Amino acid sequence: MATLDYFRQEKLPHIWCPGCGHGAITGALVRAIEKLGLDKNKVVIVSGIGCSSRAVGYLDFDTLHTAHGRAIAYATGIKLARPDLKVIVMTGDGDCTAIGGNHFIHAARRNIGITTIVMNNEIYGMTSGQYSPMTPTGMLGTTAPYGNVERPFDLCKLAIASGATYVGRASAYHVPLTIDLIEKALQNDGFSVVEAISGCPTYLGRKNKIGGPVEMLDWIKDQTVNVKAAAALPPEKVAGKILIGELYNEAAPEYAASYKELVGKLQRRYDSYIGEVRECASNSD
Amino acid sequence: MDKNVKLMQGNEACTIGALAAGLDFYAGYPITPSTEIAEMCSEELPKIGGRFIQMEDEIGSIAAIIGASLTGKKAMTATSGPGFSLMQELIGYSSLCEIPIVIVNVMRVGPSTGMPTSTAQGDVMQARWGTHGDHPVIALAPGNVRECFDLTFKAFALAEKYRVPVIVLTDEVIGHMREKVELPDPHSIKQTRRKAPTSPAGYKPYAADPDGGVPLMAPFGEGYRWHVTGLFHDEAGFPTSKPQVADTLIRRINRKVEKNLDDIIDYASESLEDSEIVVLSFGSSAMSALSAVRRARKEGIKAGFLRLKTLWPFPEEVVKSLESHAKRIIVAEMNLGQVVLEVERVTTGKAKVERLGKVNSELFHPEEIYRAIKGEVQNRDIRGNN
């Protein structure tokens, strides 16, 4: 199957601005799915609200564009109800780490089998450039006119500390790495997180005078260092850099499978009122 | 003893009603006075191949049941005031995207944290208008423990049939009160399931006649590859900004309920035909109201009783019909006047509509309603500790 076959081509072109990194990241997800040869009919892609979350409308799967911050909670219901499906969340930095932060850490804690792609453009793009929990300190946003006073999350550290079993970071500049990390994340049974740094030339770039799309990608490249390369570098060369690459990969019991196992142990026919009216076999997983 | 006769509380009956209706999936967050429902679901669902999850909050809970429902499962959550407030945004999502879910709200005293272990009926208007925008919603109010079974069962049937969120609006007294309940023979029960398409070819998830048709709903994971969005969408399910498409959509989803009032609306009455004074009530307040009406009748007062089992859509026709005989309609509810506003809206002024409210966390005493029937209540509110 060709890469474009995973798209709803009649829904293109997309709504993103010229130079936005979200297209490269969406493309990376599709290429990872293609490499793994996943069945289009057994993949559900869920998103929240924001620029990133519009990606799902272009993808030819069962797709769910939910409410702001709630993608992972919807996805939790889908995965638990149908553990056989591959469930992917596409979200942004505001959607995932501000309004949706609680769902993110709890899904990680449960290690439920959801692959979460965080398209981190470090700004609220859809509402035109307010600072997010991922905006670096000091940068300008429309609600940070004097520079962002707050400190940003290290999302990957948050994911690891919360219990995610596969965590990696890449960017719209590092497309082959993004594909590779998403491919591995999709193969992990538990909760996986790939943070993909995405340039927003329209709002973050313009407001902070970073430049156009190309300068934005250079800006991302210059800040990042691969975790493997970093291991061989002196500390002063790594200080202040954003680590990219595979940051965590440790297997642990996956929640929906553990619950299914519990059901297997308990499940039996009842002769009392409760349960009698149903056939156990009617449950599809 | 018949195995279907049991002593149980309302929350238990809600759970059994849900299981009888084919509940597959429960997600919830602990909150008094609804928690027994979650506890019982956590125990029973895995035994019958279902799923239970305790989410991190009530927003996550309703999100999870919407997700589960999209896979074809029958899904429910239960909560009380503060949690119900948190769920409002996604009640609208369920309404617009036409995803069947059932929400049990065991009402407690509010606003805010209020009085968690005490009863109230203050969420009537919230159940109708709590989420933003014009939207269809159904709310049912059980008046006893057996009805918790019946109306939760019915809630699933209506949710599946009309693809709407259905709210079971009970209260702390109904939820925790224990009664002897005779459950229907399990073999007599007929479950309702949403209509599904038979083939992905040409599937349009939101195609239906504009006069309130209910579109066919495909489960996720079965090859339909359809799109769901809380943005206004066209028949194919994709976002639209066309005024005509938006107008058709919002009118159609509301008509689903408006066109099926006979199927949805239910009520109970006693001594209504020749009554001059009608006490209209619902939920636990109606137990006290019925007792007061019977006492008045015994004394020769032409009192009648109407108990609403459906609160939304509002049972306009039966309430309007009261004016053919009633001179006074007393609306007894544990709030400062919510259902009474609807009664005033649908009547013409021929009968005097009287508000009888109580918000001190105590159930109505039948005496209080009896005194109202006799015209002895000076204020329209029953005050605390009187």
Interface residues (C-beta under 8 A of the other chain):
Chain A: R8 K11 K40 N41 K42 V44 V46 V56 G57 D60 F61 D62 T63 L64 H65 T66 A67 R70 A73 Y74 A75 T76 G77 I78 L80 A81 R82 D84 L85 N102 H103 H106 Y259 L262 V263 L266 Q267 R268 Y270 S272 Y273 I274 G275 E276 V277 R278 C280 S282 N283 S284
Chain B: K3 N4 I16 L19 A20 G22 D24 F25 A27 E44 P46 K47 I48 G49 G50 R51 I53 M55 E56 D57 I59 G60 S61 A63 A64 I65 I66 G67 A68 S69 L70 T71 G72 K73 A75 E89 L90 Y93 L183 P186 H187 I189 Q191 F220 G221 E222 G223 Y224 R225 W226 H227 V228 T229 G230 L231 F238 P239
